[in-house]
C-alpha cells in the first residue's frame, strides 16, 4: 500500500514537472514564434490533458471526507 502511495506521489511530481516545462515552452514559443499557431495549440492541448490527469490523480489520492 505504501509503495503505491510513493509511486503515485512520484507520478504526480513527474506530471507537474512536465506541465511546468510545457508552460515554459508555450510561453517562449508564443513570444518568439507566434506564427507557430498549430504547434502552440497542440502544446496547449497537451498541457490541458496533463492538468486533467494531475487533478484526477490528486483527487484519487485524497481520502474521502466523512459525511
C-alpha angles and dihedrals in degrees: 000000000000090000090056091052091051093049091046091050090047091050091050090052091049092049092048090051091049090049091051091049090052090049090054093046093049092049093049094044093048090051100042104028111023090159088072090083096146092051090047091052091050092049092048090050090051089049091053091049090052091049090051091048091049091050091049093051092046093052091047092051095051117088118243115261116241114253 
